């Protein structure tokens, strides 16, 4: 009730502000706001993946809480897990402002933030301070823009955060760091994952087992996706996140002026492409590891579609901009209803049920 009231009160104000100013204000408010504990989630919403027990499958995607300023407040809003970051070894300012744009008519967002973050030391201090708080908090890791050895950046971050991260997401798919997506090419990715998994194994005796996930772009060709999934399976990553923002601009976009801004597109316009790539990844993975589906989730129906396309867990971010925090509770209610309507005990039997059929459809435009 309190959260819903504050949400309804604050959304008009937030929408009136510059998008990045609104985001900064939201993070500050969450970091100071004494939120009540959420009601326990329905038992049938619990999910086990990557060796972790999630109270529900709805997560907050990376990009919202870049510097781990409010993970516990976000968990209290009802998320089953929170992913902080993207974090780089050294602090960096990112690209010049303006760099965040709303496409209100399309319920989309374009960003070209460029991994702006406070750096590993600052984020580590915050995560270490909440180490006994519980809850699943993943760390999304990336390379500094000017790094002479980007692969070494990922290795360093694995070593730095292994003791305080519930899981890692290796982000090689942001379009806003020049050349970063080249790390998705077969030879570079093979070397990267070999070194990252070796680092994870090296620190495991002191840090415990930490799952490693790979986040990919929805703009990969299917031939490149074959390579990416094959290499991920070869190195036995624990899962994949499908997918990041897109550099494509669907012809259906109504806000054509804003759509010309450079950067990655997220929100509702990303849904069809990201969900198709999720299904394509699912059929290639052949149950080797679970997937997180992200891109355009803003309702129970879109979350269910992600699950049927192959997602064990789903994440959202842009959906909060247009639907408010109440969307989290609504999605969970809709998932529980779908489980009961199908006379199921959990979401497990829905995972991937539409994936094969989806891959036979015409490519989303």
C-alpha positions in Angstrom: 0.0 0.0 0.0 2.8 2.5 1.0 4.9 1.6 -2.0 1.9 1.9 -4.4 1.0 5.3 -3.0 4.6 6.6 -3.3 4.8 5.2 -6.8 1.6 7.0 -7.9 2.8 10.2 -6.3 6.2 10.2 -7.7 5.7 9.0 -11.3 4.3 12.3 -12.7 7.3 14.2 -11.2 9.8 11.7 -12.5 8.3 11.9 -16.0 8.6 15.7 -16.0 12.4 15.6 -15.2 15.3 14.9 -17.6 15.5 11.1 -17.8 19.0 10.9 -16.2 18.1 13.4 -13.5 15.0 11.3 -12.7 17.1 8.2 -12.5 19.6 9.7 -10.1 16.8 11.0 -7.9 15.1 7.6 -7.8 18.3 5.9 -6.7 18.9 8.5 -4.0 15.3 8.1 -2.7 15.6 4.3 -2.6 18.9 4.4 -0.7 17.3 6.5 2.1 13.7 5.3 2.1 12.8 2.9 4.9 10.7 0.3 3.0 8.8 -2.5 4.7 9.6 -6.1 4.0 7.5 -7.5 1.1 5.0 -10.2 1.8 6.5 -13.7 1.1 6.1 -14.8 -2.5 3.8 -17.7 -3.4 5.7 -20.9 -3.1 5.0 -21.9 -6.7 6.9 -18.8 -7.9 10.2 -20.1 -6.4 12.9 -21.0 -8.9 16.2 -22.8 -8.6 18.8 -21.8 -11.2 22.6 -21.6 -11.3 22.7 -23.3 -7.9 20.7 -20.4 -6.3 17.2 -20.3 -4.9 15.2 -17.4 -6.2 12.0 -16.5 -4.3 10.4 -15.4 -7.6 11.7 -15.2 -11.2 11.4 -11.4 -11.7 14.7 -9.6 -11.5 15.9 -6.0 -12.0 18.2 -5.8 -14.9 21.6 -4.2 -14.8 21.8 -0.4 -15.5 19.4 0.8 -12.9 21.6 0.5 -9.8 25.0 0.8 -11.4 26.9 1.5 -8.2 25.1 -0.9 -5.8 23.6 2.0 -3.9 20.2 0.5 -3.2 20.1 -3.3 -3.8 18.3 -4.1 -0.5 15.6 -1.4 -1.1 15.1 -2.9 -4.5 14.7 -6.4 -3.2 12.1 -5.0 -0.7 10.1 -3.7 -3.7 9.4 -7.3 -4.5 12.1 -8.3 -7.0 13.4 -11.9 -6.7 16.9 -10.7 -7.5 18.8 -7.6 -8.4 21.7 -7.2 -10.8 24.0 -4.2 -10.1 26.4 -2.6 -12.5 27.8 -2.6 -15.1 30.9 -2.2 -13.0 34.4 -1.6 -14.5 37.7 -1.8 -12.7 38.3 1.9 -12.6 35.6 4.6 -12.3 34.6 6.3 -15.5 32.3 9.1 -16.5 30.8 7.5 -19.6 29.7 9.4 -22.6 28.7 13.1 -22.6 25.2 14.1 -21.7 22.5 14.0 -22.9 22.8 10.2 -23.2 19.4 8.9 -22.0 16.2 9.4 -24.0 12.6 8.4 -23.6 10.5 7.4 -26.6 7.2 7.9 -24.8 4.9 7.1 -27.7 6.7 3.7 -28.1 7.3 3.0 -24.4 11.0 2.7 -25.2 14.3 4.1 -24.0 17.6 4.8 -25.9 20.8 5.0 -23.8 24.4 5.7 -24.7 25.6 5.9 -21.1 28.9 4.1 -21.8 29.4 2.2 -18.6 29.4 5.3 -16.3 30.1 4.0 -12.8 32.1 4.6 -9.6 34.5 1.8 -10.2 35.1 -1.5 -8.5 36.5 -0.3 -5.2 33.4 1.8 -4.4 30.9 -0.9 -5.4 32.9 -3.6 -3.5 32.7 -1.5 -0.3 28.9 -1.2 -0.6 28.4 -4.9 -1.3 30.7 -6.0 1.5 28.8 -3.8 3.9 25.5 -5.6 3.0 27.1 -9.1 2.8 25.0 -10.6 5.5 21.7 -9.0 4.4 20.6 -12.0 2.2 18.9 -11.8 -1.1 20.3 -12.5 -4.5 22.5 -9.7 -5.9 24.4 -10.3 -9.1 27.2 -8.2 -10.4 27.3 -7.2 -14.1 30.9 -6.6 -15.1 32.5 -4.8 -18.1 35.8 -3.4 -19.4 37.0 0.1 -19.1 36.8 2.1 -22.3 40.5 2.8 -22.4 41.7 -0.6 -21.1 44.8 -2.0 -22.9 43.6 -5.6 -22.0 39.8 -5.8 -21.8 39.8 -9.5 -21.0 42.1 -8.8 -18.0 39.5 -6.3 -16.8 36.9 -9.1 -16.5 39.4 -11.4 -14.8 40.2 -8.7 -12.3 36.6 -8.1 -11.5 35.9 -11.8 -11.0 38.7 -11.9 -8.5 37.5 -8.7 -6.8 33.8 -9.5 -6.4 33.6 -13.3 -6.1 33.2 -13.2 -2.3 30.2 -10.8 -2.4 28.5 -11.5 -5.7 25.6 -14.0 -5.9 26.5 -14.4 -9.5 28.4 -12.6 -12.3 27.1 -11.4 -15.7 29.9 -11.0 -18.2 28.7 -8.0 -20.3 30.3 -8.1 -23.8 27.2 -6.8 -25.5 26.8 -3.1 -24.7 26.8 -1.0 -27.9 28.0 2.1 -26.1 31.7 1.1 -25.5 33.5 1.1 -28.9 34.7 -2.3 -29.9 33.2 -4.1 -26.9 30.8 -6.2 -29.0 33.9 -7.6 -30.8 34.4 -9.8 -27.7 31.4 -11.8 -28.9 33.4 -13.0 -31.9 34.4 -16.6 -31.6 38.2 -16.4 -31.0 37.9 -13.4 -28.6 35.0 -15.0 -26.7 36.8 -18.3 -26.4 39.8 -16.7 -24.8 37.6 -14.4 -22.6 35.5 -17.2 -21.2 38.5 -19.5 -20.7 40.2 -16.8 -18.6 37.1 -15.8 -16.7 36.2 -19.4 -15.7 39.8 -20.0 -14.7 39.7 -17.0 -12.5 36.4 -18.1 -10.9 37.8 -21.6 -10.2 41.0 -20.0 -8.8 39.2 -17.9 -6.2 36.5 -20.5 -5.4 38.4 -22.0 -2.4 38.1 -18.7 -0.5 35.0 -17.2 -2.1 32.8 -20.2 -2.7 31.1 -21.1 -6.0 30.0 -18.1 -8.0 27.9 -18.7 -11.1 29.1 -17.0 -14.3 26.6 -15.8 -16.9 27.2 -14.4 -20.4 25.1 -11.5 -21.6 24.7 -11.2 -25.4 23.4 -8.7 -27.9 20.1 -9.3 -29.7 21.8 -8.1 -32.9 23.9 -11.2 -33.4 23.5 -13.1 -36.6 22.3 -16.7 -36.2 25.6 -17.9 -37.4 27.4 -15.9 -34.7 24.9 -17.1 -32.2 25.8 -20.7 -33.1 29.4 -19.8 -32.2 28.5 -18.0 -29.0 26.3 -20.7 -27.6 28.8 -23.4 -28.6 31.7 -21.6 -26.8 29.5 -20.9 -23.8 28.7 -24.6 -23.6 32.4 -25.6 -24.1 33.4 -23.5 -21.1 30.4 -24.6 -19.1 29.2 -21.2 -18.2 26.3 -21.3 -15.8 23.8 -19.4 -17.9 23.2 -16.7 -20.5 21.3 -13.4 -20.5 19.4 -12.7 -23.7 19.7 -9.9 -24.5 21.1 -6.4 -24.2 19.8 -3.3 -26.0 19.6 -3.2 -29.8 21.2 -0.8 -32.3 18.4 -1.6 -34.7 15.4 0.7 -35.0 12.1 -1.1 -35.9 10.1 0.4 -38.6 7.1 0.5 -36.2 8.6 3.3 -34.0 6.4 6.3 -33.8 8.9 8.7 -32.2 11.1 8.9 -35.3 13.0 12.0 -34.2 14.2 10.5 -30.9 14.8 7.2 -32.6 17.6 8.9 -34.5 19.7 9.2 -31.3 22.7 6.9 -31.2 22.7 4.2 -28.5 20.9 1.0 -27.5 17.2 0.8 -27.7 15.3 -1.0 -24.9 11.7 -1.3 -23.6 8.6 -2.4 -25.5 10.2 -2.0 -29.1 12.9 -4.5 -28.1 10.4 -7.2 -27.0 9.9 -9.1 -30.3 13.6 -9.2 -31.3 14.9 -10.1 -27.9 12.3 -12.8 -27.4 13.1 -14.4 -30.8 16.8 -14.4 -29.9 15.9 -16.0 -26.6 14.1 -18.8 -28.3 17.0 -19.2 -30.8 19.4 -19.4 -27.9 17.2 -21.9 -26.0 17.1 -24.4 -28.9 20.9 -24.1 -29.3 21.6 -24.5 -25.6 19.8 -27.8 -25.4 19.2 -27.5 -21.6 23.0 -27.1 -21.0 22.2 -24.1 -18.7 19.3 -21.8 -17.8 18.6 -18.5 -19.5 17.5 -15.1 -18.3 15.1 -13.3 -20.7 15.3 -9.5 -20.8 13.9 -6.9 -23.2 10.5 -5.4 -23.2 9.1 -7.1 -20.1 6.3 -4.8 -18.8 3.4 -7.2 -17.9 2.5 -10.7 -16.9 1.8 -11.5 -20.5 5.3 -10.4 -21.7 7.0 -12.3 -18.8 5.1 -15.4 -19.6 6.1 -15.1 -23.3 9.7 -14.9 -22.2 9.4 -18.0 -20.1 7.7 -19.9 -23.0 10.5 -18.8 -25.3 13.0 -20.4 -23.0 13.7 -18.1 -20.0 14.0 -19.6 -16.5 14.2 -16.1 -15.1 13.2 -12.7 -16.5 14.5 -9.2 -15.9 13.1 -5.7 -16.5 14.1 -2.1 -16.3 12.5 0.1 -18.9 9.1 -1.3 -17.9 9.5 0.5 -14.6 9.7 3.8 -16.4 6.3 3.4 -18.0 4.5 1.1 -15.6 5.9 2.0 -12.2 7.0 -0.3 -9.5 3.6 -1.8 -9.2 4.3 -3.8 -12.3 6.5 -6.2 -10.3 3.6 -7.3 -8.1 1.2 -7.5 -11.1 3.6 -9.8 -13.0 4.0 -12.1 -10.0 0.2 -12.3 -9.6 -0.2 -13.1 -13.3 2.5 -15.8 -13.1 0.8 -17.4 -10.1 -2.5 -17.3 -11.9 -1.0 -19.0 -15.0 0.5 -21.7 -12.9 -2.9 -22.5 -11.2 -4.8 -22.2 -14.4 -2.5 -24.8 -16.0 -2.7 -27.1 -12.9 1.0 -26.9 -12.4 3.2 -26.8 -9.3 5.7 -24.3 -10.8 6.7 -22.5 -13.9 9.1 -25.2 -14.9 6.8 -26.9 -17.4 6.3 -23.6 -19.3 10.0 -23.0 -19.9 10.7 -23.2 -23.6 7.3 -24.6 -24.5 7.0 -22.2 -27.5 10.7 -21.9 -28.4 10.8 -24.4 -31.3 7.6 -22.9 -32.9 9.0 -19.4 -32.5 12.2 -20.2 -34.4 10.1 -21.3 -37.4 8.3 -17.9 -37.6 9.3 -15.0 -39.9 12.0 -12.8 -38.5 10.6 -9.8 -36.4 10.8 -6.5 -38.2 
